[in-house]
Amino acid sequence: MKSVSCAIRECLLTGDKTAKVFATRKLARDWRMGKLDSAFDCTMPDRPAWPEDLDLRLPRDMPRRGKGGSEKGRIALWHALAHIEFVAIDLALDMAGRFGESMGQAFVSDFLSVAADEAMHFALLERKLDSLGSYYGALPAHDGLWSAAQDTAHDVAARLAIVPMVLEARGLDVTPATLERIRSQGDENGARILQRILDDEIRHVAFGAKHFRAVCAGRGENPPESWQNLVKLYFSGTLKPPFNDSARSAAGLSRDFYAGIA
């Protein structure tokens, strides 16, 4: 029986976008059905494999998207969203594979389910791009998201604090406005995609908050205070309002975490 860590490593090192989607969803299904051994005998790579033709740039070197109402602007928006979800597949896989041995099987199950969700989100967005006459890789993409993973590879608390509880939580804030703009343009299909992503991301942030609290409990730390310290250490941006307080609260991320440092 293959170990879960070796199966995760194989998915991370799958560069083809379609193959990564199928491999990730199969991995999550195999784990759920007990077809993988819970051993952690394979190490995680420093970087996952991504499509060879993907033009990766620093965030500051990315071209401006322009107006969302134009065809070019719409393609740029959906491409940016597709890139976020594609990288999110690997962020969730790496979370499970890098920290699963110390955090336990429930942790692995949670983040493999997140990886499967992100794979499904990417597939929906890739299909959306196809309907617009484009594809993932047609435009440049930034490399900032994986930098967050590299910066926090040594500590599960730091990884949970930055990836689900900052980066994914930011999606809870900005997605509703994007969704309404898409709907106002008459794109009901696009609005449904964003609603599905928003609903799932609440659960993803909730997994992060739940396990972060558990780590803090084990270390005898105050969760909001510990989170704020880790954000100051490992998040290079700033937390800016407005916040979707209701969605954040539903995910277990109360205002005592973020209001004081926003």
C-alpha positions in Angstrom: 0.0 0.0 0.0 1.4 3.4 -1.0 2.0 5.9 1.8 -0.1 9.1 1.9 3.1 11.2 2.0 4.5 9.6 -1.2 1.1 10.0 -2.9 1.1 13.7 -1.9 4.7 14.2 -3.1 3.7 12.7 -6.5 0.8 15.1 -6.8 3.0 18.1 -5.9 5.5 17.0 -8.5 2.8 16.7 -11.2 3.2 19.8 -13.4 0.5 19.2 -16.0 -2.5 21.2 -14.8 -5.2 18.6 -15.8 -3.1 15.7 -14.5 -2.7 17.6 -11.1 -6.4 18.1 -10.8 -7.2 14.4 -11.4 -4.3 13.2 -9.3 -5.3 15.4 -6.4 -8.9 14.3 -6.4 -7.9 10.7 -6.6 -5.5 11.1 -3.7 -8.2 12.6 -1.5 -10.6 9.9 -2.5 -8.1 7.1 -1.8 -7.2 8.5 1.6 -10.9 8.8 2.5 -11.5 5.2 1.5 -8.5 3.9 3.4 -6.5 2.9 0.4 -3.3 4.8 1.5 -1.0 4.0 4.4 -0.7 6.7 7.0 3.1 6.6 6.9 5.2 9.7 6.3 8.2 8.2 4.6 8.5 10.7 1.7 9.7 14.3 2.1 7.9 17.2 0.5 9.7 19.1 -2.3 10.8 22.7 -1.8 8.6 23.7 -4.8 5.8 21.9 -6.6 5.8 21.4 -10.3 3.7 23.8 -12.4 3.0 24.0 -16.2 6.3 24.6 -18.0 4.8 27.4 -20.1 3.5 29.4 -17.1 5.1 32.9 -17.2 5.8 33.5 -13.4 6.7 37.0 -12.3 7.2 38.9 -9.1 4.0 40.5 -7.9 5.4 44.0 -8.6 6.1 43.0 -12.2 2.6 41.9 -13.0 0.7 43.9 -15.7 -2.3 45.8 -14.5 -5.6 44.0 -15.2 -7.4 47.1 -16.5 -11.2 47.5 -16.5 -13.1 44.3 -15.7 -15.9 45.2 -18.1 -13.8 44.6 -21.3 -13.2 41.2 -22.7 -9.5 41.5 -22.0 -10.2 42.6 -18.4 -12.6 39.7 -17.9 -10.1 37.1 -19.1 -7.4 38.7 -16.9 -9.7 38.4 -13.8 -10.6 34.8 -14.4 -7.0 33.9 -15.2 -5.9 35.5 -11.9 -8.5 33.6 -10.0 -7.5 30.3 -11.7 -3.9 30.9 -10.7 -4.9 31.4 -7.1 -6.9 28.2 -7.0 -4.2 26.3 -8.9 -1.5 27.3 -6.3 -4.0 26.6 -3.5 -4.1 22.9 -4.6 -0.4 22.7 -3.8 -0.6 24.8 -0.6 -3.2 22.3 0.8 -1.2 19.3 -0.4 2.0 20.6 1.2 0.1 21.4 4.4 -1.0 17.8 4.7 2.3 16.2 3.7 4.6 18.5 5.6 2.8 18.7 8.9 0.5 15.7 8.9 2.8 13.3 10.8 2.9 15.7 13.8 -0.7 16.9 13.5 -2.5 13.6 13.0 -4.9 12.0 10.6 -7.8 14.4 11.1 -5.5 17.2 10.0 -4.5 15.2 6.9 -8.1 14.5 6.1 -9.1 18.2 6.5 -6.4 19.5 4.2 -6.7 16.7 1.6 -10.3 17.6 1.3 -9.3 21.3 0.9 -6.9 20.2 -1.9 -9.7 18.3 -3.6 -12.0 21.4 -3.4 -9.2 23.7 -4.8 -8.7 21.2 -7.7 -12.5 21.4 -8.4 -12.4 25.2 -8.2 -9.5 25.3 -10.7 -11.3 23.0 -13.1 -14.4 25.3 -13.0 -12.2 28.4 -13.7 -10.3 26.7 -16.4 -13.6 25.8 -18.1 -14.6 29.5 -17.7 -11.5 30.6 -19.4 -12.1 28.2 -22.2 -15.6 29.7 -22.7 -13.9 33.1 -23.1 -11.4 31.7 -25.7 -8.5 31.6 -23.3 -6.7 29.1 -21.0 -4.6 29.0 -17.9 -1.1 30.0 -18.8 -2.2 32.5 -21.5 -1.2 35.4 -19.2 1.6 36.0 -16.7 1.0 34.8 -13.1 2.7 36.0 -9.9 4.8 33.8 -7.6 3.9 35.5 -4.3 1.6 32.7 -3.0 4.3 30.0 -2.9 6.7 32.4 -1.2 4.3 32.3 1.8 4.7 28.5 1.9 8.5 28.6 1.7 8.6 31.2 4.5 6.5 29.1 6.9 7.8 25.6 6.0 9.4 25.2 9.4 6.4 25.8 11.6 2.8 24.6 11.3 1.5 27.5 13.4 3.1 30.0 11.1 1.7 28.2 8.0 -1.8 28.0 9.4 -1.6 31.7 10.5 -0.6 32.9 7.0 -2.2 30.6 4.5 -5.7 29.8 5.6 -6.1 32.6 8.2 -4.7 35.5 6.1 -4.5 34.6 2.4 -7.7 32.5 2.2 -9.5 34.7 4.7 -8.8 37.7 2.4 -10.8 35.8 -0.2 -13.8 35.9 2.1 -13.5 39.7 2.1 -13.1 40.4 -1.6 -15.1 37.7 -3.3 -18.6 39.0 -2.5 -17.9 42.4 -4.3 -16.4 40.6 -7.3 -19.4 38.2 -7.4 -21.9 41.1 -7.4 -19.9 42.9 -10.2 -19.9 39.7 -12.3 -23.6 39.2 -11.7 -24.3 42.9 -12.6 -22.6 42.2 -16.0 -25.1 39.4 -16.6 -22.7 36.6 -16.1 -24.8 34.3 -13.9 -22.5 31.3 -14.6 -19.5 33.2 -13.3 -21.5 34.3 -10.2 -22.3 30.7 -9.4 -18.7 29.7 -9.7 -17.7 32.5 -7.3 -20.5 31.6 -4.8 -19.3 28.0 -4.8 -15.7 29.1 -4.1 -16.8 31.5 -1.4 -18.9 28.8 0.4 -16.0 26.3 0.3 -13.4 28.9 1.4 -15.4 29.5 4.7 -14.8 25.9 5.5 -11.2 26.1 4.5 -10.5 29.0 6.8 -12.4 27.2 9.5 -10.0 24.2 9.2 -7.1 26.6 9.6 -8.6 28.4 12.6 -9.5 25.1 14.3 -6.0 23.5 13.9 -4.3 26.8 14.8 -6.2 26.9 18.1 -5.3 23.3 18.8 -1.6 24.1 18.2 -1.8 27.1 20.5 -3.5 25.0 23.2 -0.7 22.5 23.0 1.9 25.3 23.3 0.0 27.1 26.1 -0.4 30.2 23.9 -3.2 32.7 23.5 -4.5 32.1 19.9 -5.2 35.8 18.9 -2.0 37.0 20.4 0.1 34.2 18.8 -1.6 34.8 15.4 -0.9 38.5 15.5 2.8 37.9 16.3 3.1 35.4 13.5 1.4 37.7 11.0 3.9 40.5 11.9 6.8 38.1 11.4 5.7 36.3 8.2 3.2 38.4 6.3 4.8 41.1 4.3 1.6 42.9 3.3 -0.9 44.7 5.4 -4.4 43.6 6.6 -6.8 46.2 5.1 -10.5 46.6 5.7 -13.3 46.2 4.8 -13.6 42.7 6.4 -16.4 40.3 5.8 -17.0 39.9 9.5 -19.9 37.5 9.1 -18.0 35.1 6.9 -14.9 35.3 9.1 -16.9 34.7 12.2 -18.6 31.6 10.5 -15.0 30.4 9.9 -14.0 30.8 13.5 -11.9 33.9 12.9 -13.3 36.4 15.3 -12.5 40.1 15.3 -10.2 39.8 18.3 -7.7 38.1 15.9 -7.5 40.8 13.2 -9.1 44.1 14.3 -6.1 45.2 16.4 -3.5 44.9 13.6 -5.5 45.9 10.6 
